């Protein structure tokens, strides 16, 4: 139904950072938008991250960002190609291994999950790019070859920033590469408006409120968009779709390329029994011991078949009754949308359970992802220690590829909802960050009741070489 897509992801570490620096800076500057993803050393108390009061939730995130660190950073640079008849993009993807130079907490669950999925801690400690957190030391953020200087280049590029369920990502990026996080949420959002004047987009929000997919964890959203894009491209009357191109890396550069593959969907296996819990929000309490399928491809195919069956049923009912019927595109066997992931514990996404849902044990929720996905699974246990189990693909979890998937969803949604050539992005999703368990997003605005932080004002002067 769709062809396999092989994505070249450039592995960046301390030994080749200087060599790759010029190409990375050019890719950032020439991009149309940037998609980011992080892998984290932990998040601490999950319950606090689900606090009903958003200010309390922000304080918990701040505590996590100040005491934990970013282990790896994924950057996907999408450049729209103007000389193509369709919406085509050149995608350049980087997976950057980092090593915080200060003391930080790393949670055992994170270690177990990341090792299980191929994360090499020996490589991180030997080749991770060192960095200091908080306010810049010695005013060096705008010079030299280091990760904080790269983040400064990202700010200077003034490109739209795309994340998936990105509140925690934003807080960790701010604390790790920019400045000490402000104590108030309103100050934080005011700072963000100055840091990213071209806007911030959250594909979790886009998936939920614009695409309105049956599920919105990263792998599901990406594969569903990829499938629909392929159908549109190959249909008799070709609809709106995107095309991707990648750089061909040769010579010395080829040594740093890790090719990530998302295989073709196989419709002949669509009759397998899928796990309803995993199907709904990418999490299953049984983990790898679950006898049902966690195959996202099969879940998508069955969701599509369920929608088709419901449409046929509605048509028959409408024809019989001679009236309108209620549209129900979301499969009825789906659980309510209560993504868990209070913890983005392991990578930079957070799918959180609705705090009013008694059917799930919040304290047993922890963030995880399988190949090409943004999932939340049970904490490390005997069920997660079976590395040979097919439900866990060793080596499949990378911040770089997750960033690529995030960018793909955004590019596809922009094409799907584009009203005119000048309306490139998604105005209805601009600066709206998904809040787990909340019906409304967090709006990234510069409120008249809140000023930017002093640290941010100083940083902006440094970034732009003078007062703004």
Buried (B, 14 or more C-beta within 10 A) or exposed (E): BBEEBEBBBBBBBBEBBEEBBEBBBEBBBEBBBBBBBBBBBBBBBBEBBBBEEEEBBBBBBBBBBBBBBBBBBBBBBBBBBEEEEEBBBBBBBBBBBBBBEEEBBBBEBBBBBBBBBEBEEEEBEEBBBEBBBBEBEEEBBBEEBBBBBBBBBBBBBEBBBBBBBBBBBBBBBBBBBBBBBBEBBBBBBBBBBBBBEBBBBBBBBBBBBBBEBBBBBBBBBBBBBBBBBBBBBEEEEEEBBBBBEBBEBEEEBEEBBBEBEBEEBEEEEBEEEBBBBBBBBBBBBBBBBBEBBBBBBBBBBBBBBBBEEBEEEBEEEEEEEEEEBEEEEBBEEBBEBBBBBBBBBBBBBBBBBBBEEEEBEBEEBBBBBBBBBBBBBBBBBEBBEBEEBEBBBBEBBBBBBBBBBBBBBBBBBBBBBBEEEEEBBBEEBBBBBBBBBBEEBBEBEBEEEBBBBEBBBBBBEBBEEEEE
